[in-house]
Amino acid sequence: MTHIKCKVMREGKEIVLNAEDLVVGDVLLLEAGDKVGADARLFEVHSLETSEGILTGESLPIIKDTKEKEKEI
């Protein structure tokens, strides 16, 4: 079985770990082509689009931004 690897900033150091080892407060460092191993809030974005077809069935990429999403009840 393969594990999704994540690059994170933890305690001021850049490290790579398995997505299952992410904890609240980890800052994900993403680059083009990376898989996202967790739900996350975006702090800084430069032309970010994601392919969510496997989750939503959408055929086109979704544009992402740093705006906080409203919680559903």
C-alpha positions as CSV (number, residue, x, y, z in Angstrom):
1,M,0.0,0.0,0.0
2,T,1.3,3.5,-0.8
3,H,1.1,6.4,1.6
4,I,0.5,10.0,0.6
5,K,3.6,12.0,1.6
6,C,3.2,15.6,2.8
7,K,5.7,18.4,3.1
8,V,5.0,20.4,6.2
9,M,6.5,23.2,8.3
10,R,6.7,22.0,11.9
11,E,8.6,23.9,14.6
12,G,10.2,26.1,12.0
13,K,11.6,23.1,10.0
14,E,10.5,21.7,6.7
15,I,9.9,17.9,7.0
16,V,8.2,15.2,4.9
17,L,5.9,12.7,6.6
18,N,2.9,10.4,5.9
19,A,-0.5,12.2,5.6
20,E,-1.7,10.0,8.5
21,D,0.9,11.6,10.8
22,L,-0.4,15.2,10.2
23,V,-1.7,17.0,13.3
24,V,-3.7,20.2,13.9
25,G,-1.4,23.1,13.4
26,D,0.9,21.6,10.8
27,V,1.4,23.9,7.8
28,L,1.3,22.1,4.5
29,L,3.7,23.2,1.8
30,L,2.2,22.4,-1.6
31,E,3.6,22.4,-5.1
32,A,2.1,21.7,-8.5
33,G,1.1,18.0,-8.8
34,D,1.1,17.4,-5.0
35,K,-1.7,15.3,-3.5
36,V,-3.4,16.9,-0.5
37,G,-3.5,14.4,2.4
38,A,-5.9,16.3,4.7
39,D,-8.5,19.0,4.9
40,A,-6.8,22.3,5.1
41,R,-7.3,26.1,5.3
42,L,-5.4,28.1,2.7
43,F,-3.2,31.0,3.9
44,E,-1.5,32.0,0.6
45,V,-2.5,31.0,-2.9
46,H,-1.0,31.7,-6.3
47,S,-3.3,30.4,-9.2
48,L,-4.4,27.3,-7.4
49,E,-6.9,24.9,-9.0
50,T,-7.7,21.4,-7.8
51,S,-9.1,18.3,-9.5
52,E,-11.9,17.1,-7.2
53,G,-13.5,14.7,-9.7
54,I,-12.9,11.7,-7.6
55,L,-14.9,13.3,-4.7
56,T,-17.5,15.4,-6.5
57,G,-17.8,14.1,-10.0
58,E,-16.9,17.5,-11.5
59,S,-15.0,17.3,-14.7
60,L,-13.3,20.7,-14.5
61,P,-10.7,21.9,-12.0
62,I,-12.0,24.0,-9.0
63,I,-10.4,27.4,-8.4
64,K,-9.3,27.8,-4.7
65,D,-8.8,30.9,-2.7
66,T,-8.0,31.9,0.9
67,K,-11.6,33.0,1.8
68,E,-12.9,31.1,4.8
69,K,-15.9,28.9,3.9
70,E,-19.1,29.2,5.9
71,K,-19.9,26.1,7.9
72,E,-22.9,24.0,7.0
73,I,-25.4,23.2,9.8
